[in-house]
Amino acid sequence: MKKRHATVIGVPLDYGASKRGASGGPSAIRRANLVEGLEAIDVEVSDAGDLSVPKIVPSAKGKLKNSSAILKVCQALEKQTYEAVANGSTPITLGGDHSLTVGSVSGVSRAFRDKGRKIGLIWVDAHADINTPETSPSGNVHGMPLAHLLGMGHKDFARLGGFSPKIDPRNVVLVGIRDVDRAEAVNIRKSGIRVFSMQEIDRFGMGVVTEQAIDAANDGTAGFHLSFDIDSVDPGNAPGTGTIKRGGLTYREAHLLMELVADSERMVGLDVVEVNPLEDTQNATAVLASELIASSMGKNIY
């Protein structure tokens, strides 16, 4: 069997959020034995280190706060994830806030586009992240990345990598949402993406929801990118994040999702974002993030 290879890319970016601190996420996740855990399940790991993030005075006003610095980081990340996929590796991006995903998904999508293929996207989050600069009540870019990837957002982000949209909406699935702005609900309906809220997870179970999400993301694609916001997990299990909301995924639901993703053997890229050590307790959230990454790459119960 061909040995799996993963490229770890840290993105210490927190300009997309109101709270500072997610910039410490990559370091915290690495300290939770990320590389050692992956190597223990026979994954060959290359750690590319952290991307350089420009030093700025974060803006408190605007419809697209700190956009120049965030765009610069996303451009650099787009190149790194593109190169990882082109070299036969699975990019694992450590955040940082969720705005970085415009870069990670764009690079993976471009790499498969060069081969005449497309990818799907599973977006696991408490929030829909599908605001545009016009609909966002805060101007925080971490609430807009899915809109940018679908071509609904700002043109500089939407056209990153030279094409838009990055994903066909019919291959995009939102999982675990429980806190959606009114304007976002309109954007969700307009986009035509598939949505499984916490209500569906409660009603049908995490196993059924994950299998349906994978089927949708896989339909006619080369595989799917998984973007996992740690705030999708209930704050009782993941306190170290910037925008908490009660009623999220349990510890086992989060692991089951990742285990089924691994079983599918169709994940082509991964983000784990919004780990904020300043809000954490004894690095528990970073430890969970490290464990979930290992589950997505094939760690199983036996």
C-alpha positions in Angstrom: 0.0 0.0 0.0 1.3 3.4 -0.9 2.3 5.5 2.1 0.1 8.5 2.8 1.8 11.9 2.9 0.6 15.1 4.6 2.0 18.6 4.5 1.3 20.6 7.6 1.0 24.4 7.0 0.5 26.8 9.9 -1.3 30.1 9.4 -1.0 32.3 12.5 -3.7 34.7 11.3 -6.3 36.3 13.5 -7.1 39.5 11.6 -10.4 38.1 10.3 -12.0 37.9 13.7 -13.0 40.4 16.5 -11.0 38.5 19.2 -7.3 38.2 18.8 -5.6 35.0 19.8 -6.2 32.4 17.0 -2.8 33.3 15.7 -1.5 31.0 18.4 -3.5 28.1 17.1 -0.9 26.4 14.9 1.7 26.4 17.7 -0.8 25.0 20.2 -1.9 22.2 17.9 1.7 21.2 17.1 2.4 21.1 20.9 -0.4 18.6 21.2 1.8 16.0 19.4 0.3 16.5 16.0 3.2 15.3 13.9 4.0 12.4 16.3 0.4 11.3 16.3 0.3 11.3 12.5 3.5 9.4 12.2 2.2 6.8 14.7 -0.5 5.9 12.2 2.1 5.6 9.3 1.5 9.0 7.7 4.6 10.6 6.3 4.6 14.2 7.4 6.3 17.3 6.1 5.9 20.3 8.3 6.2 23.5 6.2 6.2 25.7 9.2 4.1 28.9 9.5 3.3 31.3 6.8 4.5 34.9 7.4 1.6 37.2 8.4 2.1 41.0 8.0 2.2 43.0 11.1 -0.7 45.6 11.1 -2.8 47.5 13.5 -6.1 45.7 13.1 -9.0 47.8 11.9 -12.2 48.2 14.0 -14.2 49.6 11.2 -15.1 48.7 7.6 -17.1 46.2 5.5 -14.0 44.1 4.9 -11.7 44.6 7.9 -8.0 44.1 7.4 -8.6 42.8 3.9 -5.2 43.7 2.4 -3.3 41.7 5.0 -5.7 38.7 4.9 -5.6 38.6 1.1 -1.8 38.6 1.1 -1.8 35.6 3.5 -4.4 33.8 1.4 -2.4 34.3 -1.7 0.7 32.7 -0.1 -1.4 29.8 1.3 -3.0 29.2 -2.1 0.4 28.6 -3.6 1.4 26.3 -0.8 -1.7 24.1 -0.9 -1.5 24.0 -4.7 2.1 22.7 -4.5 1.3 20.1 -1.8 -1.5 18.6 -3.9 0.6 18.8 -7.1 3.3 16.8 -5.3 0.9 14.1 -4.2 0.5 15.3 -0.6 -2.6 16.1 1.5 -2.3 19.7 2.8 -3.3 20.1 6.5 -3.8 23.8 7.3 -3.7 24.8 10.9 -5.5 28.1 11.9 -5.7 30.8 12.6 -9.1 32.2 11.8 -11.4 30.8 9.1 -10.7 33.6 6.6 -7.6 31.7 5.6 -9.7 29.0 4.0 -10.1 31.2 0.9 -6.4 30.4 0.3 -6.3 26.7 1.2 -9.4 25.7 -0.7 -8.4 27.8 -3.7 -5.0 26.1 -4.0 -6.4 22.6 -3.7 -9.2 23.4 -6.2 -6.7 24.9 -8.7 -4.4 21.8 -8.5 -7.3 19.6 -9.5 -8.6 22.0 -12.1 -5.2 21.7 -13.8 -6.0 18.0 -14.2 -9.5 18.7 -15.5 -11.1 17.7 -12.2 -13.2 19.4 -9.6 -13.5 19.0 -5.8 -16.2 19.1 -3.3 -16.2 20.9 0.0 -17.5 19.9 3.5 -17.7 22.9 5.8 -18.1 21.9 9.5 -19.0 25.0 11.6 -21.3 26.5 14.1 -21.7 29.4 11.7 -22.5 29.5 8.0 -19.6 31.9 7.0 -21.5 32.9 3.9 -21.9 36.6 4.6 -20.7 39.1 1.9 -19.2 42.5 2.7 -22.7 43.9 2.0 -24.6 41.5 4.3 -22.0 41.2 7.2 -23.1 42.9 10.4 -19.5 43.0 11.6 -17.2 43.3 8.6 -15.1 40.4 10.0 -13.7 38.4 7.1 -13.8 35.1 9.0 -17.6 35.3 8.5 -17.3 35.5 4.7 -14.9 32.8 3.3 -17.6 30.4 2.0 -19.2 33.3 0.1 -15.9 34.1 -1.5 -15.3 30.5 -2.5 -18.8 30.4 -4.1 -18.1 33.6 -6.0 -20.6 35.6 -4.0 -18.1 37.7 -2.1 -15.5 40.4 -2.8 -13.9 40.0 -6.3 -10.3 40.0 -5.0 -11.0 37.0 -2.7 -13.4 35.3 -5.1 -10.9 35.5 -8.0 -8.0 34.2 -6.0 -6.1 31.7 -8.2 -7.6 33.2 -11.3 -11.0 31.5 -11.4 -14.4 31.6 -9.6 -16.3 29.9 -8.2 -13.8 27.4 -6.6 -16.5 24.8 -6.0 -19.7 23.8 -7.7 -22.5 24.7 -5.1 -24.1 21.2 -5.5 -20.9 19.7 -4.1 -20.8 22.0 -1.0 -22.2 20.8 2.3 -22.6 22.8 5.5 -22.5 20.6 8.7 -23.3 21.5 12.3 -24.5 25.1 11.9 -26.5 26.6 14.8 -25.9 30.3 14.6 -26.9 32.0 11.3 -27.4 35.7 10.5 -30.7 36.5 8.8 -28.9 37.7 5.7 -26.8 34.6 5.7 -29.9 32.5 5.5 -30.9 34.3 2.3 -27.4 33.7 0.9 -27.6 30.0 1.8 -30.9 29.6 -0.1 -29.5 31.7 -3.0 -26.4 29.5 -3.2 -28.1 26.2 -3.4 -25.7 24.4 -1.1 -26.7 21.4 1.0 -27.1 22.1 4.8 -27.2 19.9 7.8 -27.9 21.9 10.9 -27.5 20.6 14.5 -31.3 19.9 14.3 -30.7 17.3 11.5 -27.7 15.9 13.4 -29.9 15.5 16.5 -32.7 14.0 14.4 -30.9 11.6 12.1 -27.5 11.0 13.8 -24.0 12.0 13.0 -23.3 8.8 11.0 -26.2 9.4 8.5 -25.5 13.1 8.2 -21.8 12.5 7.5 -22.4 9.8 4.9 -24.9 12.0 3.1 -22.4 14.9 3.2 -19.6 12.8 1.8 -21.9 11.5 -1.0 -22.9 15.0 -2.0 -19.3 16.3 -1.9 -18.1 13.3 -3.9 -20.7 13.4 -6.6 -18.7 13.8 -9.8 -15.6 15.1 -8.0 -12.0 13.9 -7.5 -12.6 14.1 -3.7 -13.4 16.8 -1.2 -11.7 19.4 1.0 -12.8 19.4 4.6 -12.8 22.7 6.5 -13.3 22.1 10.2 -14.0 25.1 12.5 -13.3 23.9 16.1 -16.3 26.0 17.2 -18.5 23.4 15.6 -17.8 21.3 18.8 -19.7 22.2 21.9 -17.8 24.6 24.1 -17.9 22.1 26.9 -15.4 20.1 24.9 -13.7 22.9 22.9 -13.6 26.1 25.1 -10.6 27.6 23.3 -12.2 29.4 20.4 -13.3 32.9 19.8 -17.0 32.7 18.9 -18.6 30.0 21.2 -22.2 28.8 20.9 -23.7 26.1 23.1 -25.3 23.0 21.6 -22.5 21.9 19.3 -21.1 18.5 18.4 -20.1 16.1 21.1 -16.6 14.7 21.4 -17.7 11.4 19.8 -19.8 13.1 17.1 -16.8 15.1 16.0 -14.5 12.0 16.0 -17.1 9.9 14.2 -17.3 12.5 11.4 -13.5 12.4 11.0 -13.4 8.6 11.2 -16.0 8.3 8.4 -14.1 10.9 6.3 -11.0 8.7 6.7 -12.9 5.6 5.8 -14.1 7.3 2.6 -10.4 7.8 1.4 -11.6 10.9 -0.5 -10.3 13.8 1.5 -7.9 15.8 -0.5 -7.3 18.7 1.8 -8.0 19.7 5.4 -8.3 22.9 7.5 -8.7 22.9 11.3 -9.3 26.5 12.3 -10.3 29.0 15.1 -8.2 27.3 17.9 -7.5 30.2 20.3 -5.1 29.3 23.1 -6.0 32.6 24.9 -9.5 31.2 25.5 -8.4 27.6 26.2 -8.1 25.5 29.3 -4.9 23.5 29.7 -4.6 23.3 25.9 -7.6 21.0 25.8 -9.0 22.5 22.5 -5.7 22.2 20.7 -5.4 18.6 21.9 -8.8 17.9 20.5 -7.8 19.5 17.2 -4.8 17.3 17.0 -6.8 14.2 17.8 -9.4 15.0 15.2 -6.7 15.5 12.5 -5.4 12.1 13.3 -8.9 10.6 13.0 -9.4 12.2 9.6 -6.1 10.6 8.4 -7.0 7.1 9.5 -6.5 6.7 13.3 -9.2 4.2 14.5 -10.3 2.6 17.7 -8.4 -0.6 16.9 
